[in-house]
Amino acid sequence: MKHCPPDFQADAVALYESRPEATIRSVAADLRVNPETSRNWVRAAGASRPEGRRAETPAEPPTPLEAENAALRARPAAATEADEPQGATA
């Protein structure tokens, strides 16, 4: 196992924070360290990105099919049971 000095770890975390388009994995590859090691450094430092990577890409509105599926999932189970014909046996 390779041990890195604390200042190298701090620099790795700072690099991750300064590159919003980068992932922990890509920063680890650039620095030639294990991605899990890099992830541990980021977590230990409490590093976060106020504007997350996903927040930068604008969300597209759902397609009509996606909107219908979301509405059906949101319906309570009681409403679904009420829609079933009376007297039907399985």
C-alpha positions as CSV (number, residue, x, y, z in Angstrom):
1,M,0.0,0.0,0.0
2,K,1.3,3.4,-1.0
3,H,1.2,6.1,1.8
4,C,0.8,9.6,0.6
5,P,1.8,12.7,2.6
6,P,-1.1,14.8,4.1
7,D,-0.2,17.7,1.8
8,F,-0.6,15.5,-1.3
9,Q,-4.0,14.3,0.0
10,A,-5.1,17.9,0.6
11,D,-3.9,18.9,-2.9
12,A,-5.9,16.0,-4.3
13,V,-9.0,17.1,-2.5
14,A,-8.5,20.7,-3.7
15,L,-8.1,19.5,-7.2
16,Y,-11.3,17.6,-7.0
17,E,-13.1,20.6,-5.6
18,S,-11.7,23.0,-8.2
19,R,-12.8,20.9,-11.2
20,P,-16.6,20.6,-11.2
21,E,-16.6,18.5,-14.3
22,A,-14.3,15.9,-12.8
23,T,-15.2,12.8,-10.9
24,I,-13.3,11.3,-8.0
25,R,-12.3,8.5,-10.3
26,S,-10.9,10.8,-13.0
27,V,-8.9,12.9,-10.4
28,A,-7.6,9.6,-9.0
29,A,-6.5,8.5,-12.4
30,D,-4.8,11.8,-13.1
31,L,-2.9,11.4,-9.8
32,R,-2.3,7.7,-10.2
33,V,-4.0,6.7,-6.9
34,N,-6.7,4.2,-6.2
35,P,-10.2,5.8,-6.6
36,E,-11.3,4.5,-3.3
37,T,-8.3,6.1,-1.6
38,S,-9.2,9.4,-3.3
39,R,-12.8,9.0,-2.3
40,N,-11.7,8.4,1.3
41,W,-9.6,11.6,1.3
42,V,-12.6,13.6,-0.1
43,R,-14.9,12.3,2.5
44,A,-12.4,12.8,5.3
45,A,-12.0,16.4,4.2
46,G,-15.7,16.9,4.2
47,A,-15.4,18.2,0.6
48,S,-18.5,18.9,-1.3
49,R,-19.6,20.9,-4.3
50,P,-22.4,23.4,-3.7
51,E,-23.4,23.2,-7.3
52,G,-23.3,19.4,-7.9
53,R,-22.2,18.0,-11.1
54,R,-25.7,17.0,-12.1
55,A,-27.0,20.5,-11.3
56,E,-25.0,22.0,-14.1
57,T,-26.9,20.1,-16.8
58,P,-30.4,21.4,-17.4
59,A,-33.1,18.9,-16.8
60,E,-35.2,18.1,-19.9
61,P,-38.9,18.0,-19.4
62,P,-40.3,14.5,-19.2
63,T,-41.8,13.0,-22.3
64,P,-45.5,12.4,-22.2
65,L,-45.0,8.7,-21.5
66,E,-42.6,9.5,-18.6
67,A,-45.1,12.0,-17.2
68,E,-48.0,9.4,-17.4
69,N,-45.8,6.7,-15.7
70,A,-44.9,9.1,-12.9
71,A,-48.6,10.0,-12.4
72,L,-49.6,6.3,-12.3
73,R,-46.9,5.6,-9.8
74,A,-48.1,8.4,-7.6
75,R,-51.7,7.1,-7.5
76,P,-52.6,5.5,-4.2
77,A,-53.2,1.8,-4.1
78,A,-56.8,2.3,-3.0
79,A,-57.6,4.2,-6.2
80,T,-56.1,1.3,-8.2
81,E,-58.3,-1.2,-6.4
82,A,-61.4,0.9,-6.9
83,D,-60.7,0.8,-10.7
84,E,-60.9,-3.0,-10.7
85,P,-64.3,-4.5,-11.8
86,Q,-66.5,-5.7,-9.0
87,G,-67.0,-9.4,-8.7
88,A,-63.9,-10.3,-10.6
89,T,-62.0,-13.3,-9.3
90,A,-58.5,-14.1,-10.0
